[in-house]
């Protein structure tokens, strides 16, 4: 049996590492200051696990299971640590920081509006963008099970399984190759739309609003996310959506498509067009190539009805504010794309718009886009717009302590159950 002193050392080592990472988020120009609340939530969750293990060690029970539990704690921490560690490497920092900023630009308005309703507990940690092997972006919701997302193997203890039942903050996975194809970052705005629906409890509201349309209920989440991304990024979003989906192969047959949560591409593009029209985005004189055929005609009635159902009225979750009032909008057009292609900055004031201009530049002239290094310049321009200081609410607000305490109680129960086997 492992000696108590050794077990204490194992627990101390993990605690010291978590403290060292938290220090990277505190202070002027700290390297991870933008991730203060995210790292704090992970530290709180794992610290409760460490505290539960110490309590069992002090009680003299379950000691045999503790070394394996510490390995499970490290395994969970490795899922998060790898994402933060990439932000300390020059090869990845710029893209990930800029993608996080895009996600925050889309999430901040709904968050602050939700806080304005006076609710006692509201999500505070914004989404974190991460690379993955999946061929398409994915949103992993706050509170969701993330055991299958861990980098290797499974959990060895019942207490470890408890840890992976509730993701402490939202995560957005994008394919690794997005790091070298900046226009595709606009799909992050779509994934944020999923987190807006989940974090602020909008599903029932949007389902009710869309009940009078012909839209299948299975498609509601994807359509809402498309609407959010269109509001934030303008015409560049449906253009890049069409371009990105074109790389994933043909769409499924109609009978399979009806069972899918993803509507057909042409349906999605028409709803994006209707959203842009209703929100007052001036349509371009010529649509980008991927959209020319799908959007050349006027918005159809059914798409307009879907867009109106989601945009016309305010949401009680956001103090009765409308979506166009919550999501950033400084539409990028051909002029801004041409500025990028001419070697100049876009001059746009918002991060989503900067990336939208870069995407339009790519669609306008891919060769000149590459020659002028538009992607890298867009990342630099977006980061120059980033204000100093951490994002979101500081730790210690209502919600985080309750969650950490609940995690600790679950771990203590699991440890005792393991010790009685």
C-alpha positions as CSV (number, residue, x, y, z in Angstrom):
1,X,0.0,0.0,0.0
2,X,1.2,3.5,-0.8
3,X,2.3,5.4,2.3
4,X,0.2,8.4,3.4
5,X,3.2,10.7,3.0
6,X,3.6,9.6,-0.6
7,X,-0.1,10.2,-1.3
8,X,0.1,13.6,0.2
9,X,3.0,14.4,-2.1
10,X,1.0,13.2,-5.1
11,X,-1.9,15.5,-4.2
12,X,0.5,18.4,-3.5
13,X,2.1,18.0,-6.9
14,X,-1.2,18.4,-8.7
15,X,-2.3,21.3,-6.5
16,X,1.0,23.1,-7.1
17,X,0.7,22.7,-10.8
18,X,-2.8,24.1,-10.9
19,X,-1.7,27.1,-8.8
20,X,1.2,27.7,-11.2
21,X,-1.1,27.8,-14.2
22,X,-3.6,30.1,-12.4
23,X,-0.7,32.6,-11.8
24,X,-0.4,32.8,-15.6
25,X,-3.8,34.5,-15.7
26,X,-3.2,37.1,-13.0
27,X,-1.5,40.5,-13.3
28,X,-0.9,43.1,-16.0
29,X,-0.4,41.4,-19.4
30,X,-0.4,38.0,-17.9
31,X,0.0,35.4,-20.8
32,X,-3.3,33.8,-20.1
33,X,-5.3,36.7,-18.6
34,X,-8.1,36.1,-21.1
35,X,-8.7,32.7,-19.6
36,X,-8.9,33.6,-16.0
37,X,-12.4,32.4,-15.4
38,X,-11.9,29.2,-17.4
39,X,-8.8,28.2,-15.7
40,X,-10.3,29.1,-12.3
41,X,-13.3,26.9,-13.0
42,X,-11.0,23.9,-13.8
43,X,-8.9,24.6,-10.8
44,X,-11.9,24.7,-8.6
45,X,-13.3,21.4,-10.0
46,X,-10.0,19.6,-9.6
47,X,-9.2,21.2,-6.2
48,X,-12.5,19.8,-4.9
49,X,-11.3,16.4,-6.1
50,X,-8.0,16.9,-4.2
51,X,-9.8,18.0,-1.1
52,X,-12.1,15.0,-1.2
53,X,-9.1,12.7,-1.5
54,X,-7.3,14.4,1.4
55,X,-10.5,13.9,3.5
56,X,-10.5,10.2,2.8
57,X,-6.7,10.0,3.5
58,X,-7.2,11.7,6.9
59,X,-10.0,9.4,7.7
60,X,-7.8,6.4,6.9
61,X,-10.2,4.9,4.3
62,X,-10.0,4.4,0.6
63,X,-6.2,5.0,0.5
64,X,-5.6,2.1,-1.9
65,X,-7.7,3.8,-4.5
66,X,-6.1,7.2,-4.1
67,X,-3.0,6.8,-6.4
68,X,-5.3,5.8,-9.3
69,X,-7.7,8.7,-8.5
70,X,-4.7,11.1,-8.7
71,X,-4.0,9.6,-12.2
72,X,-7.6,10.2,-13.2
73,X,-7.4,13.8,-11.9
74,X,-4.3,14.3,-14.1
75,X,-6.1,12.7,-17.0
76,X,-8.9,15.2,-16.7
77,X,-6.5,18.1,-16.2
78,X,-4.6,17.0,-19.3
79,X,-7.7,17.6,-21.5
80,X,-7.8,21.3,-20.4
81,X,-4.0,21.8,-19.9
82,X,-3.3,20.8,-23.6
83,X,-5.7,23.5,-24.8
84,X,-4.1,26.2,-22.6
85,X,-0.6,25.0,-23.4
86,X,-1.1,25.6,-27.1
87,X,-1.8,29.3,-26.3
88,X,1.8,29.5,-25.0
89,X,3.3,28.4,-28.3
90,X,3.9,31.0,-31.0
91,X,2.9,28.6,-33.7
92,X,-0.7,28.4,-32.4
93,X,-1.2,31.4,-30.1
94,X,-2.2,34.0,-32.7
95,X,-4.9,31.9,-34.3
96,X,-6.4,30.5,-31.1
97,X,-6.3,33.9,-29.4
98,X,-8.1,35.5,-32.3
99,X,-10.6,32.7,-32.6
100,X,-11.4,33.1,-28.9
101,X,-11.9,36.8,-29.4
102,X,-14.3,36.1,-32.2
103,X,-16.2,33.7,-29.9
104,X,-16.3,36.3,-27.2
105,X,-17.4,39.0,-29.5
106,X,-20.5,36.9,-30.4
107,X,-21.1,35.7,-26.8
108,X,-20.6,38.9,-24.8
109,X,-23.8,40.7,-25.9
110,X,-26.1,37.9,-24.9
111,X,-24.2,37.3,-21.7
112,X,-24.4,40.9,-20.5
113,X,-28.1,41.1,-21.5
114,X,-28.8,37.9,-19.5
115,X,-27.0,39.4,-16.5
116,X,-29.2,42.5,-16.9
117,X,-32.3,40.4,-16.2
118,X,-31.2,40.2,-12.6
119,X,-31.0,36.4,-12.4
120,X,-29.0,35.1,-9.5
121,X,-26.8,32.7,-11.4
122,X,-25.6,33.0,-15.0
123,X,-22.9,31.3,-16.9
124,X,-19.7,33.4,-16.7
125,X,-17.0,31.5,-18.6
126,X,-17.0,32.2,-22.3
127,X,-16.4,29.4,-24.9
128,X,-12.9,28.2,-25.5
129,X,-11.7,27.3,-29.1
130,X,-9.7,24.2,-29.5
131,X,-8.2,22.1,-32.3
132,X,-9.4,18.5,-32.9
133,X,-9.3,15.7,-35.4
134,X,-12.9,16.0,-36.3
135,X,-13.5,17.2,-40.0
136,X,-16.1,19.8,-39.0
137,X,-16.4,22.2,-36.1
138,X,-18.3,21.0,-33.0
139,X,-19.8,22.7,-29.9
140,X,-19.4,20.9,-26.6
141,X,-21.9,22.4,-24.2
142,X,-21.4,23.6,-20.6
143,X,-22.4,20.8,-18.3
144,X,-22.1,18.1,-20.9
145,X,-20.4,14.8,-20.5
146,X,-16.9,15.0,-22.0
147,X,-15.4,11.5,-21.2
148,X,-15.2,10.7,-24.9
149,X,-13.2,13.8,-25.5
150,X,-10.3,12.9,-23.3
151,X,-7.1,12.4,-25.2
152,X,-6.4,8.8,-24.3
153,X,-8.0,5.9,-22.6
154,X,-10.7,6.0,-20.0
155,X,-11.2,6.7,-16.3
156,X,-10.1,4.1,-13.8
157,X,-12.1,5.2,-10.8
158,X,-15.8,5.9,-10.0
159,X,-14.7,9.3,-8.6
160,X,-12.9,10.0,-11.9
161,X,-16.0,9.3,-13.9
162,X,-17.9,11.8,-11.8
163,X,-15.4,14.5,-12.9
164,X,-16.1,14.0,-16.6
165,X,-19.9,14.3,-16.3
166,X,-20.1,18.0,-16.5
167,X,-17.9,20.2,-18.7
168,X,-17.2,23.4,-16.7
169,X,-17.3,25.8,-19.6
170,X,-18.3,25.6,-23.3
171,X,-15.7,24.3,-25.8
172,X,-15.6,24.8,-29.6
173,X,-13.6,22.3,-31.5
174,X,-12.3,23.2,-35.0
175,X,-10.3,21.0,-37.4
176,X,-6.5,21.4,-37.0
177,X,-6.2,22.7,-40.6
178,X,-8.4,25.7,-39.8
179,X,-5.2,27.2,-38.2
180,X,-3.8,27.6,-41.7
181,X,-7.1,28.6,-43.4
182,X,-8.3,31.7,-41.5
183,X,-11.6,32.3,-43.5
184,X,-13.0,29.1,-42.0
185,X,-12.8,30.7,-38.5
186,X,-16.2,32.3,-39.3
187,X,-17.8,28.9,-38.4
188,X,-16.8,29.6,-34.8
189,X,-19.6,32.2,-34.8
190,X,-22.1,29.4,-35.7
191,X,-20.9,27.2,-32.8
192,X,-21.2,30.1,-30.4
193,X,-24.9,30.2,-31.5
194,X,-25.3,26.7,-30.1
195,X,-23.8,27.8,-26.8
196,X,-26.0,30.9,-26.7
197,X,-29.0,28.6,-27.1
198,X,-27.8,26.2,-24.4
199,X,-26.3,28.6,-21.8
200,X,-29.3,30.9,-21.7
201,X,-32.1,28.3,-22.0
202,X,-33.5,29.4,-25.4
203,X,-34.6,26.1,-26.8
204,X,-38.2,26.2,-25.7
205,X,-38.5,29.8,-26.8
206,X,-37.2,29.3,-30.3
207,X,-39.1,26.1,-30.7
208,X,-42.3,27.9,-29.9
209,X,-41.5,30.7,-32.2
210,X,-40.7,28.4,-35.1
211,X,-43.7,26.2,-34.5
212,X,-45.8,28.1,-37.1
213,X,-43.2,27.6,-39.8
214,X,-42.5,24.6,-42.0
215,X,-39.1,24.0,-40.4
216,X,-38.6,20.5,-38.9
217,X,-38.0,20.6,-35.2
218,X,-34.7,18.6,-35.6
219,X,-33.3,21.6,-37.6
220,X,-34.1,24.3,-35.1
221,X,-30.7,24.4,-33.3
222,X,-28.7,24.5,-36.5
223,X,-30.9,27.3,-38.0
224,X,-30.7,29.4,-34.9
225,X,-26.9,29.1,-34.9
226,X,-26.8,30.1,-38.6
227,X,-28.9,33.1,-37.8
228,X,-26.5,34.2,-35.1
229,X,-23.5,33.8,-37.3
230,X,-25.1,35.7,-40.1
231,X,-25.9,38.6,-37.8
232,X,-22.4,38.7,-36.5
233,X,-20.4,38.1,-39.7
234,X,-22.7,39.3,-42.5
235,X,-22.7,37.9,-46.0
236,X,-19.3,36.3,-45.5
237,X,-20.7,33.7,-43.2
238,X,-23.0,31.9,-45.6
239,X,-20.3,32.3,-48.3
240,X,-17.8,30.5,-46.1
241,X,-20.4,28.0,-44.9
242,X,-21.0,27.0,-48.5
243,X,-17.3,26.9,-49.2
244,X,-16.5,24.8,-46.1
245,X,-19.3,22.3,-46.5
246,X,-18.2,21.8,-50.1
247,X,-15.0,20.2,-48.8
248,X,-16.9,17.6,-46.8
249,X,-18.4,15.7,-49.7
250,X,-22.0,15.4,-51.1
251,X,-25.0,15.8,-48.9
252,X,-26.9,12.7,-47.7
253,X,-29.9,11.3,-49.6
254,X,-33.2,13.0,-48.8
255,X,-34.6,10.2,-46.5
256,X,-31.4,10.4,-44.4
257,X,-31.4,14.2,-44.5
258,X,-34.8,14.3,-42.9
259,X,-33.5,12.5,-39.8
260,X,-30.4,14.7,-39.5
261,X,-30.1,17.8,-37.3
262,X,-28.5,19.6,-40.3
263,X,-30.8,21.1,-42.9
264,X,-29.8,20.9,-46.6
265,X,-27.2,23.6,-47.5
266,X,-29.6,25.4,-49.9
267,X,-32.1,25.7,-47.1
268,X,-29.5,27.1,-44.7
269,X,-28.2,29.6,-47.3
270,X,-31.7,30.9,-48.0
271,X,-32.4,31.4,-44.3
272,X,-29.0,33.2,-43.9
273,X,-30.0,35.5,-46.8
274,X,-33.4,36.2,-45.2
275,X,-31.7,37.0,-41.9
276,X,-29.3,39.5,-43.6
277,X,-32.2,41.1,-45.4
278,X,-34.3,41.4,-42.3
279,X,-31.4,42.8,-40.2
280,X,-30.8,45.5,-42.8
281,X,-27.5,44.3,-44.2
282,X,-27.2,45.8,-47.7
283,X,-26.9,43.0,-50.2
284,X,-23.7,43.1,-52.4
285,X,-24.1,43.9,-56.0
286,X,-22.8,40.5,-56.8
287,X,-22.8,37.6,-54.4
288,X,-19.6,35.7,-53.7
289,X,-19.1,32.8,-56.0
290,X,-20.3,30.0,-53.7
291,X,-23.6,31.8,-53.1
292,X,-24.3,33.2,-56.5
293,X,-26.7,30.4,-57.6
294,X,-28.4,29.8,-54.3
295,X,-29.0,33.5,-53.4
296,X,-29.4,35.2,-56.7
297,X,-33.2,35.3,-56.4
298,X,-35.2,37.1,-53.8
299,X,-35.7,35.6,-50.4
300,X,-38.4,32.9,-50.4
301,X,-41.5,33.3,-48.2
302,X,-40.7,30.3,-45.9
303,X,-37.2,31.4,-45.2
304,X,-38.4,35.0,-44.5
305,X,-40.9,33.6,-42.0
306,X,-38.2,31.6,-40.2
307,X,-35.9,34.7,-40.0
308,X,-38.7,36.9,-38.8
309,X,-39.7,34.4,-36.1
310,X,-36.2,34.6,-34.6
311,X,-35.4,38.3,-35.2
312,X,-38.6,40.3,-34.8
313,X,-39.3,40.0,-31.1
314,X,-37.1,40.3,-28.0
315,X,-36.2,37.4,-25.8
316,X,-37.2,37.3,-22.1
317,X,-33.8,35.7,-21.3
318,X,-32.1,38.9,-22.6
319,X,-34.4,41.5,-21.0
320,X,-36.6,41.5,-24.1
321,X,-33.8,42.6,-26.4
322,X,-33.7,41.3,-30.0
323,X,-31.0,39.2,-31.5
324,X,-29.8,42.0,-33.9
325,X,-29.3,44.2,-30.9
326,X,-27.1,41.6,-29.1
327,X,-24.8,40.4,-31.8
328,X,-22.0,42.6,-33.2
329,X,-22.6,44.1,-36.6
330,X,-20.2,46.2,-38.7
331,X,-20.8,44.5,-42.1
332,X,-17.7,43.9,-44.2
333,X,-18.1,44.4,-47.9
334,X,-16.1,44.2,-51.1
335,X,-14.4,47.5,-50.3
336,X,-12.8,46.0,-47.1
337,X,-11.8,42.8,-48.9
338,X,-10.1,44.9,-51.6
339,X,-8.2,46.8,-48.9
340,X,-6.8,43.5,-47.6
341,X,-5.9,42.4,-51.1
342,X,-4.1,45.7,-51.6
343,X,-2.0,45.2,-48.6
344,X,-3.9,47.6,-46.3
345,X,-5.7,46.9,-43.1
346,X,-9.5,46.5,-43.4
347,X,-10.1,49.4,-41.0
348,X,-13.1,47.6,-39.5
349,X,-13.9,48.1,-35.8
350,X,-15.1,44.7,-34.8
351,X,-13.3,41.3,-34.8
352,X,-16.1,39.4,-36.6
353,X,-16.1,42.0,-39.4
354,X,-12.3,41.8,-39.8
355,X,-12.5,38.1,-40.3
356,X,-15.5,38.5,-42.6
357,X,-13.4,40.9,-44.8
358,X,-10.6,38.4,-44.9
359,X,-13.0,35.7,-45.9
360,X,-14.4,37.8,-48.7
361,X,-10.8,38.6,-49.8
362,X,-10.2,34.9,-50.1
363,X,-13.3,34.2,-52.1
364,X,-12.5,37.2,-54.4
365,X,-9.0,36.2,-55.2
366,X,-7.4,33.2,-53.5
367,X,-4.0,33.7,-55.1
368,X,-3.7,37.3,-54.1
369,X,-5.1,36.4,-50.6
370,X,-2.1,34.1,-50.2
371,X,0.4,36.4,-51.7
372,X,-0.6,39.3,-49.5
373,X,-0.8,37.0,-46.4
374,X,-4.3,38.3,-45.7
375,X,-5.0,35.5,-43.1
376,X,-2.1,36.4,-40.9
377,X,-2.7,40.1,-41.2
378,X,-6.4,39.6,-40.3
379,X,-5.4,37.7,-37.1
380,X,-3.0,40.6,-36.2
381,X,-5.7,43.2,-36.9
382,X,-8.2,41.2,-34.8
383,X,-5.9,40.9,-31.9
384,X,-5.1,44.6,-32.0
385,X,-8.8,45.3,-31.3
386,X,-8.7,43.1,-28.2
387,X,-9.0,45.1,-24.9
388,X,-6.8,44.4,-22.0
389,X,-7.9,42.4,-19.0
390,X,-9.8,39.1,-18.5
391,X,-13.0,38.3,-20.2
392,X,-16.4,37.9,-18.6
393,X,-17.1,38.0,-14.9
394,X,-14.4,37.5,-12.3
395,X,-14.4,34.2,-10.3
396,X,-16.3,33.9,-7.0
397,X,-19.7,35.0,-8.4
398,X,-22.7,32.9,-7.7
399,X,-22.6,29.6,-9.5
400,X,-19.0,28.6,-9.4
401,X,-18.8,27.8,-5.7
402,X,-22.0,25.8,-5.8
403,X,-20.7,23.8,-8.7
404,X,-17.4,23.1,-7.1
405,X,-19.0,22.1,-3.8
406,X,-21.3,19.7,-5.7
407,X,-18.3,18.2,-7.5
408,X,-16.6,17.7,-4.2
409,X,-19.6,16.0,-2.7
410,X,-19.9,13.6,-5.6
411,X,-16.2,12.8,-5.5
412,X,-16.4,12.1,-1.7
413,X,-19.3,9.8,-2.3
414,X,-17.5,8.0,-5.1
415,X,-14.4,7.6,-3.0
416,X,-16.3,6.1,-0.1
417,X,-18.1,3.8,-2.4
418,X,-14.8,2.6,-3.9
419,X,-13.4,2.1,-0.5
420,X,-16.2,-0.2,0.6
421,X,-15.8,-2.6,-2.3
